[in-house]
Amino acid sequence: MENWDPSIDPTFRKGQCCFYTWPFAPDPEFQEETLHEQDYEAKNHLFRNYLPTHNARIERGAHVLERLRQIDPAAAALFAPKPYLVEGMTLRLINGETTDSPKSYSALSYCWQQGAAPPDPGRRHVPINSLLYQHFILQRETADEGVWCDQLCIDQTDKAEKAATISAMDALYTCARVVVVALEDVEVSPEEQAFLRAFIADYEDERHPPMPPPHLLESLPFMSVHPVLLGFFVKVCGSRWFRRAWCSHEMRLGRRHRFLARCAGQPANTLLSFSDFFLSYLCMLSSSVAVPADVKPVRDTVHRVFSYAAYIDELRRVLNGAPEKTVDEALTPAYTTHVSEIFALGAGGDPNAEDRERDANLDRITIVLNTVGNGLCLRREEAARSPLTASTENCQRLLLTLSLAAGDPTALCTNGDPFTFIGSQASWLRRPHHTDIGSGATRQEPLPRMDDSAVELDPSPALAWIAVDMLLPGALEEPSADLWSLAALLVSEARNAGLGGGFLGQLAQGPEYLGWRMEADFEDWNVNFTGILASILQFGPRWTLGMAAKCGFAGPTVLDDVRAAVRAHFADGFDAGYLRGLEWTASAEGLRAVNALLRIAYWMVGWSMSIMPQTAPERASWKPWICPLAGANALVIAPEGVVPAVPVALLRAGSDRLPRAWLLSDDRPSLLGKSILFADLSDGEYNEVLGSCLQRHMKIYGPP
């Protein structure tokens, strides 16, 4: 295994979690003579692997910026292409042992003290606990490796240097060999230390096979048997570090992470050091036990960012000598998920800024720009004076407008409450919502980039309307009464056969969608459930399976299972007489096939209900409608009296799963809500539909 290295192998457990004790308390004073500015050659070497990506993003950013100038010139004035990384930033690294140019560096991630002002440039102290800082310095792999810490390596009095370095944070943390995380608010108790010392010995014991990790498959959840370990994990997840915007940014950018926490009691000057692999392992152990409500979103983030499965995939790639994954330029990240997540996290802003809250929001904008990697940076001074950043809502509007210019399809699919920028006038633009990325998606999954179709925005501060090309289907129709009664019969007989998960199903959707009785056992939900099944019976099995694949039903394994069940029993279509005769109830194959249809219907109604507004229009008024598309079949769930329409830019493969159906009022077109257009159409078929259903440059307002 020529390419093997323990730093990329989560199955090599030795050293993933360790205790260290120092014989004395480290000096908290920073030694200025250890700080060295790096020359062009050194920076070029340190960032060499990142430069191709950096340059490609700058090129892409120039296109996005030109597109933004067409859509919103005032917004475009607040952005610029990122400067060339090597020439555009000052890089200082700490290294007191050698004057040689460093071959690599590690970076520190920590929470600035609340209310702390930038340190004086003269006599300085290290910005974190001196014990943790000293261990950070000793994390170096070789004597010529540098270390980077923002408070010490950036001239805090030089605004231009700060702005350039902030813009380059994505490169700084991505290129670091390891990101060392100081959890200053976590203290490991004596009881936790005693347990962890014994647990580490067991965890590293070679009697455990490489896979799966120890104790994951035990009948009793390991953390319920050992609550002290659960308490330690909850304590770690409760750290302020997981709730700060900059720290979240650094967590996502780093390739490898090492976490440090102080230990209480004796011996003094003891700390615990553990890796991202170990944190991922603890996260997996915790998945079978309950955690406090405020810890659950942090655990979900840890599971996503420090994914054990992703670590194993990367290990296989390296061992097989496969090339690194490249970014498909036809895809774009979903800006809306990053906007909603980052603006929900804490950011302090510069204590010396005239408007500290605005400065914190400018930090959040910069973090979003770095995270989506669009090659743009914020013109900080101009943004600090612009009315477009005067509030959190305006900052989010700015980024969502940018996402529209970048071709992010979720820019047209945000499904939260409407923004209100001026008085009580609602905008067409809605706040980000967890449903924006569509069914069957992950929050990091890229989406097909929209074409540069014509878009016009209301130039007033109210952002009241958008003008865009729209697909307008024909008049909506309800499924026939005969098919509705047949669908009700199938539901009843399947329940009698014990299918659907029992009373209330499984109280959750996915990942296999077996618990459809959660829908069928409630009268108001049952209308949608039965109506959707009636539509499935009308459209046929080919449409049903094609739609399920395109619109995000379950994962590949579940989809294959459902596809096999339906095709085996309904290869020639749905025969109403056969279904009413109940012959299918006499065979396991027939029950399995009908249950597969009910599972798809369960997903369709459940996903649509997650998009429905929680208040008006009333949820009970939403029902399934057959949506004619010039001879093609489609289904939408919506309240009566609305006009569904779809932005033409979203009529392409990969956007099917998004809430792209705009629900419009039938007088002055006002956007009342959004839903999913369930369809099985290829790009070519969409083009045929547009021939008879297209309305160009349709001006659409926010709700009245």
C-alpha positions in Angstrom: 0.0 0.0 0.0 2.4 2.6 -1.3 -0.1 5.5 -0.9 -1.3 4.6 2.6 -0.9 7.2 5.3 -2.5 7.0 8.8 -3.7 10.5 8.5 -6.2 9.4 5.8 -7.2 6.0 7.3 -10.0 6.1 9.9 -9.6 2.4 10.6 -6.0 3.0 12.0 -7.2 4.0 15.5 -3.9 4.4 17.3 -3.4 8.1 18.3 -6.9 9.2 17.3 -7.5 10.2 21.0 -4.7 10.9 23.4 -4.0 12.6 26.7 -0.9 14.9 27.1 0.5 16.4 30.3 3.0 19.3 30.4 5.6 19.4 33.3 5.0 23.2 33.6 2.5 25.9 32.6 3.4 27.2 29.1 4.3 30.9 28.7 1.2 32.9 27.5 3.4 35.6 25.9 3.8 35.4 22.1 7.4 35.6 20.8 7.3 38.1 17.9 10.6 36.8 16.5 9.0 33.5 15.5 6.7 35.3 13.0 8.0 35.3 9.4 6.4 36.8 6.3 6.4 34.3 3.3 7.7 35.3 -0.1 6.1 34.7 -3.5 7.9 31.4 -4.0 6.9 30.1 -0.6 3.2 31.0 -1.1 3.2 29.5 -4.5 4.5 26.2 -3.0 2.0 26.2 -0.1 -1.0 26.9 -2.3 0.2 24.9 -5.3 -2.6 22.2 -5.2 -5.3 24.8 -4.7 -4.2 27.3 -7.4 -5.9 25.6 -10.4 -9.2 25.6 -8.5 -8.7 29.2 -7.4 -8.0 30.4 -10.9 -11.0 28.5 -12.4 -13.2 30.1 -9.8 -12.0 33.6 -10.6 -12.8 33.0 -14.2 -16.3 31.7 -13.3 -16.7 34.7 -10.9 -16.1 37.2 -13.8 -19.0 35.6 -15.7 -21.3 35.7 -12.6 -20.4 39.3 -12.0 -21.2 40.3 -15.5 -24.5 38.5 -15.2 -25.3 40.2 -11.9 -24.6 43.6 -13.6 -27.4 42.8 -16.0 -29.8 41.8 -13.3 -29.0 44.2 -10.5 -26.2 46.8 -11.1 -26.3 48.2 -7.6 -25.7 44.7 -6.1 -22.9 44.0 -8.6 -21.1 47.2 -7.4 -20.5 45.5 -4.1 -18.6 42.5 -5.5 -15.3 42.0 -7.3 -13.3 39.1 -8.6 -11.0 37.7 -6.0 -7.4 38.9 -6.3 -4.8 36.3 -7.4 -4.1 34.3 -4.3 -0.3 34.4 -4.3 0.1 38.1 -5.2 -3.0 39.4 -3.4 -2.4 38.5 0.2 0.3 38.8 2.9 1.0 35.5 4.5 2.9 35.2 7.8 3.6 31.9 9.5 4.9 31.2 13.0 8.1 29.1 13.0 11.0 29.7 15.5 13.1 26.7 14.7 14.3 27.3 11.2 14.5 30.1 8.6 13.8 27.7 5.7 10.6 28.2 3.7 7.9 26.0 5.2 6.8 23.0 3.2 3.4 22.9 4.9 1.5 24.6 7.7 -1.2 24.0 10.2 -4.0 26.4 11.0 -5.7 27.3 14.3 -9.5 27.5 14.6 -11.0 29.0 17.8 -13.6 31.4 19.1 -12.5 35.0 19.6 -13.4 36.1 23.1 -16.8 37.9 23.1 -16.3 41.6 23.1 -12.5 41.3 22.6 -10.8 44.0 20.6 -8.0 43.2 18.2 -4.7 42.7 20.1 -2.0 45.4 20.3 0.8 45.1 17.7 3.5 45.4 20.4 3.7 43.0 23.4 1.1 40.3 22.8 -0.3 37.3 24.4 -1.4 34.1 22.6 -5.1 34.4 21.9 -6.2 31.1 23.5 -5.3 29.2 26.6 -1.6 28.9 26.7 -1.7 25.1 27.2 -3.8 24.6 24.1 -1.7 27.0 22.1 1.6 25.3 23.0 0.1 21.9 22.0 -1.1 23.5 18.7 2.5 24.6 18.0 3.7 21.0 18.7 1.2 19.6 16.2 3.8 20.4 13.5 4.8 17.4 11.5 8.4 18.6 10.8 10.7 21.3 12.2 10.1 23.5 9.1 6.3 23.4 9.2 4.7 26.7 9.9 1.6 27.5 11.9 -1.1 30.1 11.2 -3.3 31.9 13.7 -5.4 34.9 12.5 -4.8 37.2 15.5 -1.1 36.7 15.4 -0.4 36.4 11.6 -2.6 39.2 10.3 -1.8 42.9 11.0 -5.0 43.8 12.7 -4.4 47.5 12.1 -4.1 47.2 8.3 -7.6 47.2 6.9 -6.4 46.3 3.4 -4.4 43.3 4.6 -7.4 42.1 6.8 -9.8 42.3 3.8 -7.4 40.5 1.5 -6.8 37.7 4.1 -10.5 37.3 4.9 -11.2 36.9 1.2 -8.5 34.1 1.1 -9.8 32.2 4.2 -11.0 29.4 1.9 -7.5 28.8 0.6 -5.9 29.2 4.0 -8.0 26.5 5.7 -8.3 24.2 2.7 -4.5 24.1 2.1 -3.6 23.6 5.8 -2.2 20.1 6.5 -4.4 20.1 9.6 -6.8 22.5 11.3 -6.3 22.4 15.0 -9.5 23.3 16.9 -9.2 24.8 20.4 -12.4 24.0 22.4 -11.7 26.5 25.2 -15.1 26.1 26.8 -14.9 22.3 27.1 -13.2 20.9 30.2 -12.9 17.1 30.6 -14.0 16.1 34.0 -12.0 13.5 36.1 -14.7 11.0 35.6 -14.6 11.5 31.9 -10.8 11.2 31.9 -10.9 7.9 33.8 -13.4 6.5 31.4 -11.7 7.7 28.2 -8.3 6.4 29.3 -9.7 2.9 29.5 -11.9 3.4 26.5 -8.9 4.5 24.3 -7.1 1.3 25.2 -10.1 -0.8 24.1 -10.7 1.3 21.0 -7.1 0.8 19.8 -7.0 -2.9 20.6 -6.2 -4.9 17.5 -8.7 -7.6 18.4 -11.3 -5.3 16.9 -11.6 -5.7 13.1 -10.9 -2.6 10.9 -14.6 -2.4 10.0 -17.0 -1.8 11.4 -15.7 0.4 14.2 -16.0 -1.1 17.7 -19.3 -1.3 19.6 -21.5 0.0 16.7 -23.5 -3.2 16.2 -24.1 -4.1 19.9 -27.7 -4.9 20.9 -27.7 -2.3 23.6 -26.5 1.1 22.4 -23.0 1.6 23.8 -23.6 5.2 24.9 -26.7 4.2 26.8 -24.7 1.5 28.7 -21.9 4.1 29.3 -23.6 7.5 29.8 -20.3 9.1 30.8 -19.2 8.8 27.1 -22.6 10.3 26.0 -22.1 13.1 28.4 -18.7 13.9 27.0 -20.0 13.9 23.4 -22.9 16.2 24.4 -20.4 18.5 26.1 -18.2 18.7 23.0 -21.2 19.4 20.8 -22.3 22.1 23.2 -19.1 24.1 22.6 -19.5 27.6 21.3 -17.2 26.7 18.5 -19.9 24.7 16.7 -22.2 27.7 16.8 -20.0 30.4 15.4 -20.1 31.4 11.7 -16.4 31.6 11.1 -15.7 28.4 13.0 -18.4 26.6 10.9 -16.6 27.9 7.8 -13.2 26.6 9.0 -14.8 23.3 9.9 -16.1 22.7 6.4 -12.9 23.9 4.6 -10.3 21.9 6.5 -9.2 18.5 5.2 -8.1 17.1 8.6 -9.0 18.4 12.1 -7.6 17.9 15.5 -9.6 19.0 18.6 -8.0 20.1 21.9 -9.7 20.4 25.3 -8.3 21.1 28.8 -8.6 18.5 31.6 -9.8 19.3 35.1 -8.1 18.1 38.3 -4.7 16.4 38.6 -2.2 16.1 37.1 -2.2 19.8 36.2 -1.5 21.1 32.6 -3.2 18.1 31.1 -5.2 18.2 27.8 -7.1 15.8 25.6 -6.5 15.7 21.9 -8.7 13.8 19.5 -9.1 13.6 15.7 -12.0 14.2 13.3 -12.1 10.5 12.8 -12.7 10.0 16.5 -15.4 12.6 16.6 -17.1 11.0 13.6 -17.0 7.7 15.5 -18.6 9.2 18.6 -21.2 10.7 16.4 -22.1 7.3 15.0 -22.2 5.8 18.5 -24.6 8.6 19.5 -27.0 8.0 16.6 -28.9 5.3 18.5 -29.5 7.4 21.7 -31.4 10.5 22.4 -29.5 13.8 22.8 -30.8 17.2 24.0 -32.7 19.2 21.4 -30.1 21.9 21.2 -27.4 19.3 20.5 -29.2 17.5 17.8 -28.6 20.1 15.0 -24.9 20.1 16.0 -24.7 16.3 15.8 -26.4 16.4 12.4 -23.8 18.9 11.2 -20.9 16.8 12.6 -22.3 13.7 10.9 -22.5 15.6 7.6 -19.1 17.3 7.7 -17.1 14.5 9.4 -18.7 11.7 7.5 -17.1 8.3 8.2 -18.5 6.9 4.9 -16.8 9.8 3.1 -13.5 9.1 4.9 -13.7 5.5 3.8 -14.5 6.5 0.2 -11.5 8.9 0.1 -9.2 6.1 1.6 -10.3 3.8 -1.2 -9.7 6.4 -3.8 -6.1 7.1 -2.6 -5.3 3.4 -2.3 -6.6 2.7 -5.8 -4.6 5.6 -7.2 -7.7 7.2 -8.5 -7.6 11.0 -9.4 -9.2 13.5 -7.1 -12.8 14.4 -7.8 -13.1 17.5 -10.0 -15.8 20.1 -9.9 -18.3 19.8 -12.7 -18.7 23.4 -14.0 -22.2 22.5 -15.2 -23.2 22.2 -11.6 -23.6 24.9 -8.9 -23.9 24.7 -5.1 -27.2 25.6 -3.5 -26.6 29.1 -2.1 -29.9 29.0 -0.2 -28.7 26.3 2.2 -25.5 28.2 3.0 -27.3 31.5 3.5 -29.8 30.0 5.9 -27.2 28.0 7.9 -24.6 30.7 8.1 -27.0 33.5 9.0 -28.3 31.4 11.8 -24.8 31.2 13.4 -23.2 33.7 15.6 -20.8 36.4 14.3 -19.3 39.1 16.5 -18.1 41.6 13.9 -15.2 44.1 14.5 -15.6 45.8 17.9 -14.1 48.9 16.4 -16.6 49.0 13.5 -19.0 51.9 13.4 -21.9 49.4 13.0 -20.8 46.1 14.6 -24.0 44.2 13.7 -23.6 45.2 10.0 -19.9 44.2 10.1 -20.9 40.8 11.4 -23.3 40.4 8.5 -20.6 41.4 6.1 -18.5 38.6 7.7 -21.4 36.2 7.0 -21.6 37.4 3.4 -17.9 36.7 3.0 -18.3 33.2 4.5 -21.0 32.4 2.0 -18.9 33.6 -0.9 -16.0 31.5 0.3 -18.2 28.5 0.9 -19.9 28.4 -2.5 -16.5 29.1 -4.2 -17.8 31.5 -6.9 -14.5 33.4 -7.3 -16.0 36.7 -5.9 -15.1 38.8 -2.9 -17.0 41.5 -1.1 -16.0 45.2 -1.6 -16.0 45.7 2.1 -15.8 49.4 2.3 -18.5 50.0 -0.3 -20.7 47.3 1.3 -20.4 48.9 4.8 -22.0 52.1 3.3 -24.6 50.5 1.0 -28.3 50.3 1.9 -28.2 46.8 0.4 -26.5 45.6 3.6 -28.4 47.8 6.1 -30.2 44.8 7.6 -29.9 41.0 7.8 -32.9 40.7 5.4 -31.1 43.0 2.9 -27.9 41.0 3.2 -29.8 37.8 2.4 -31.5 39.5 -0.5 -28.1 40.5 -1.8 -26.8 36.9 -1.7 -30.0 35.4 -3.2 -29.8 37.9 -6.1 -26.2 36.8 -6.6 -27.3 33.2 -6.6 -29.7 34.0 -9.4 -26.9 35.5 -11.4 -24.8 32.4 -10.6 -27.4 30.1 -12.1 -28.4 28.4 -8.8 -31.9 27.0 -9.4 -32.8 27.2 -5.7 -32.8 31.0 -6.2 -36.2 30.5 -7.8 -37.3 27.8 -5.3 -36.9 29.5 -1.9 -40.1 28.5 0.1 -40.0 30.3 3.4 -42.1 33.4 4.3 -41.9 36.3 1.8 -39.4 39.0 2.5 -40.8 42.4 3.4 -38.2 45.1 2.6 -40.4 48.2 2.6 -43.4 48.7 4.9 -45.9 45.9 4.6 -45.4 45.2 0.9 -44.4 41.6 0.4 -41.7 40.8 -2.1 -41.8 38.0 -4.6 -38.6 36.7 -3.0 -39.0 34.2 -0.1 -36.7 33.3 2.7 -34.6 30.1 2.5 -36.3 27.0 3.8 -35.1 23.5 4.4 -37.2 22.2 1.5 -35.5 24.4 -1.1 -33.0 21.8 -2.2 -35.8 19.3 -3.0 -36.5 15.7 -2.1 -33.7 13.1 -2.0 -31.0 15.7 -1.8 -28.1 16.4 0.6 -27.3 19.9 1.7 -23.9 19.7 -0.1 -25.2 18.2 -3.3 -24.6 20.4 -6.3 -27.4 21.2 -8.8 -27.6 21.7 -12.5 -26.7 25.3 -13.3 -29.5 27.4 -14.9 -29.0 28.9 -18.3 -28.6 32.7 -18.6 -32.3 33.3 -19.5 -33.8 36.7 -19.4 -34.6 37.9 -15.8 -35.7 41.4 -14.8 -36.0 42.5 -11.1 -37.9 45.3 -9.6 -35.2 48.0 -9.1 -37.0 49.6 -6.2 -36.0 48.8 -2.6 -39.2 46.8 -2.2 -38.2 44.2 -4.8 -41.9 43.7 -5.4 -41.7 41.8 -8.7 -39.7 39.6 -11.0 -40.2 39.2 -14.7 -39.2 35.8 -16.1 -40.3 33.3 -18.8 -42.9 30.9 -17.4 -44.5 27.6 -18.4 -48.3 27.9 -18.0 -50.1 24.5 -18.1 -53.7 24.1 -19.1 -56.7 24.1 -16.8 -56.3 21.9 -13.7 -58.4 18.7 -13.4 -59.2 16.4 -10.6 -58.7 12.6 -10.9 -61.8 10.8 -12.0 -64.3 9.6 -9.4 -63.9 6.0 -10.6 -60.2 6.1 -10.1 -60.6 7.9 -6.7 -62.9 5.1 -5.5 -60.5 2.5 -6.8 -57.6 4.1 -5.0 -59.6 4.1 -1.8 -60.3 0.4 -2.2 -56.6 -0.3 -2.7 -55.7 1.6 0.5 -58.4 -0.2 2.5 -57.4 -3.7 1.3 -53.7 -3.0 1.8 -54.4 -1.9 5.4 -56.4 -5.0 6.0 -53.4 -7.0 4.8 -51.3 -5.4 7.5 -49.2 -3.2 5.2 -48.3 0.4 5.9 -46.5 0.2 9.2 -49.5 -0.1 11.6 -51.3 2.7 13.3 -49.7 6.1 12.5 -47.1 4.2 10.3 -43.6 4.9 11.5 -44.2 8.6 12.3 -41.6 9.6 9.8 -40.8 9.6 6.1 -38.0 7.7 4.6 -35.6 6.3 4.0 -37.8 3.4 2.7 -41.3 5.0 2.9 -42.9 2.0 4.4 -45.1 3.8 6.9 -47.8 5.1 4.6 -50.6 4.6 7.2 -49.4 7.7 8.9 -51.1 9.4 5.9 -54.1 7.1 5.6 -55.1 7.2 9.2 -56.0 10.9 9.1 -59.0 12.1 7.2 -57.7 15.4 5.9 -54.4 13.8 4.9 -56.2 10.8 3.4 -57.8 13.1 0.7 -54.4 13.9 -0.6 -53.1 10.4 -0.2 -56.0 8.7 -2.0 -56.1 11.4 -4.7 -52.4 11.0 -5.5 -52.9 7.3 -5.8 -55.8 7.9 -8.1 -53.5 10.0 -10.3 -50.9 7.3 -10.3 -53.5 4.8 -11.5 -54.5 7.2 -14.3 -50.9 7.9 -15.5 -49.7 4.3 -15.4 -46.6 2.5 -14.0 -44.1 3.8 -16.5 -44.9 7.4 -15.6 -45.0 6.6 -11.9 -41.5 5.0 -11.9 -40.0 7.6 -14.2 -41.4 10.4 -12.1 -40.2 8.8 -8.8 -36.7 8.6 -10.2 -36.6 12.2 -11.5 -38.3 13.9 -8.6 -36.2 12.4 -5.8 -38.0 9.3 -4.4 -35.7 7.6 -1.9 -32.2 6.2 -2.6 -31.1 4.0 -5.4 -31.5 0.7 -3.4 -35.1 1.5 -2.3 -35.9 2.8 -5.8 -34.7 -0.4 -7.4 -36.8 -2.4 -5.0 -39.9 -0.5 -5.8 -39.2 -0.5 -9.5 -38.8 -4.3 -9.5 -42.0 -4.9 -7.5 -44.1 -2.7 -9.8 -42.7 -4.0 -13.1 -43.0 -7.6 -12.0 -46.8 -7.3 -11.4 -47.9 -4.4 -13.6 -45.7 -4.8 -16.7 -48.8 -4.2 -19.0 -50.2 -1.3 -17.0 -52.9 -0.9 -14.4 -56.1 -3.0 -15.1 -59.0 -1.4 -13.2 -61.0 -4.6 -13.4 -58.2 -6.7 -12.1 -57.5 -4.3 -9.2 -61.2 -4.1 -8.2 -61.5 -7.9 -8.3 -58.8 -8.0 -5.5 -56.9 -10.9 -7.1 -53.7 -9.1 -6.2 -54.4 -9.6 -2.5 -54.0 -13.4 -2.9 -50.3 -13.3 -3.8 -47.2 -11.9 -2.1 -46.1 -10.4 -5.5 -49.4 -8.5 -5.8 -49.3 -7.2 -2.3 -45.7 -6.1 -2.8 -46.6 -4.3 -6.0 -49.5 -2.4 -4.6 -47.5 -1.6 -1.5 -44.8 -0.1 -3.7 -47.4 2.2 -5.3 -48.6 3.3 -1.8 -45.0 3.9 -0.8 -44.5 6.3 -3.7 -47.8 8.0 -3.0 -46.7 8.4 0.7 -43.6 10.1 -0.4 -45.4 12.4 -2.8 -48.0 13.6 -0.3 -45.5 13.8 2.6 -43.0 15.8 0.6 -45.7 18.1 -0.8 -47.0 18.7 2.7 -43.6 19.7 4.0 -43.7 22.5 1.4 -47.2 23.7 2.2 -47.4 26.8 4.3 -48.2 26.2 7.9 -51.0 28.8 7.9 -52.8 30.4 4.9 -53.7 29.0 2.5 -55.1 26.4 4.8 -53.4 23.0 4.5 -56.7 21.2 4.3 -57.5 23.1 1.1 -54.6 21.6 -0.8 -55.3 18.6 -3.0 -53.9 16.8 -6.0 -54.6 18.2 -9.5 -53.8 16.7 -12.9 -51.8 19.4 -14.7 -52.1 19.1 -18.5 -48.9 19.9 -20.4 -49.7 19.8 -24.1 -50.5 16.0 -23.9 -47.9 15.2 -21.2 -48.9 14.0 -17.8 -48.0 16.0 -14.6 -49.4 16.3 -11.1 -49.3 19.2 -8.6 -50.7 19.5 -5.1 -52.2 23.0 -4.6 -55.2 24.8 -3.2 -58.2 25.4 -5.4 -58.2 28.6 -7.5 -54.5 29.0 -8.1 -52.6 29.0 -11.4 -49.5 26.8 -11.3 -46.6 27.9 -13.4 -42.9 26.9 -13.7 -40.0 29.2 -14.5 -38.6 28.0 -17.9 -35.1 28.1 -16.5 -36.1 25.2 -14.2 -37.4 22.9 -17.0 -34.4 20.7 -17.2 -33.2 17.4 -15.9 -32.0 17.7 -12.3 -34.4 20.4 -11.3 -37.4 18.0 -11.2 -37.1 17.4 -7.5 -37.2 21.1 -6.6 -40.3 23.1 -5.4 -40.4 24.8 -8.8 -44.2 25.0 -9.3 -45.1 28.6 -8.6 -48.7 29.0 -7.3 -50.1 32.2 -8.7 -53.3 34.2 -8.1 -55.5 34.3 -11.2 -55.9 38.1 -11.3 -52.7 40.2 -11.1 -50.1 37.4 -11.0 -49.0 37.2 -7.4 -46.8 34.4 -5.9 -48.9 32.7 -3.2 -46.7 29.7 -2.6 -44.7 26.9 -4.2 -45.2 23.2 -4.8 -43.6 20.3 -6.7 -44.5 19.5 -10.3 -44.5 15.7 -10.4 -43.6 14.8 -14.0 -41.6 12.4 -16.1 -40.3 14.5 -18.9 -36.9 14.7 -20.6 -35.2 17.9 -21.7 -36.5 17.3 -25.3 -40.1 16.7 -24.1 -40.0 20.0 -22.1 -39.0 21.8 -25.2 -42.0 20.4 -27.0 -44.3 21.4 -24.2 -43.0 25.0 -24.3 -44.3 25.4 -27.9 -47.8 25.7 -26.6 -47.5 26.7 -22.9 -44.9 29.5 -22.9 -45.5 33.0 -21.6 -42.5 35.3 -22.0 -41.3 37.9 -19.5 -44.2 37.3 -17.1 -44.2 39.9 -14.3 -45.0 38.2 -11.0 -45.6 40.1 -7.7 -45.4 39.1 -4.1 -48.5 38.1 -2.2 -51.1 40.8 -1.5 
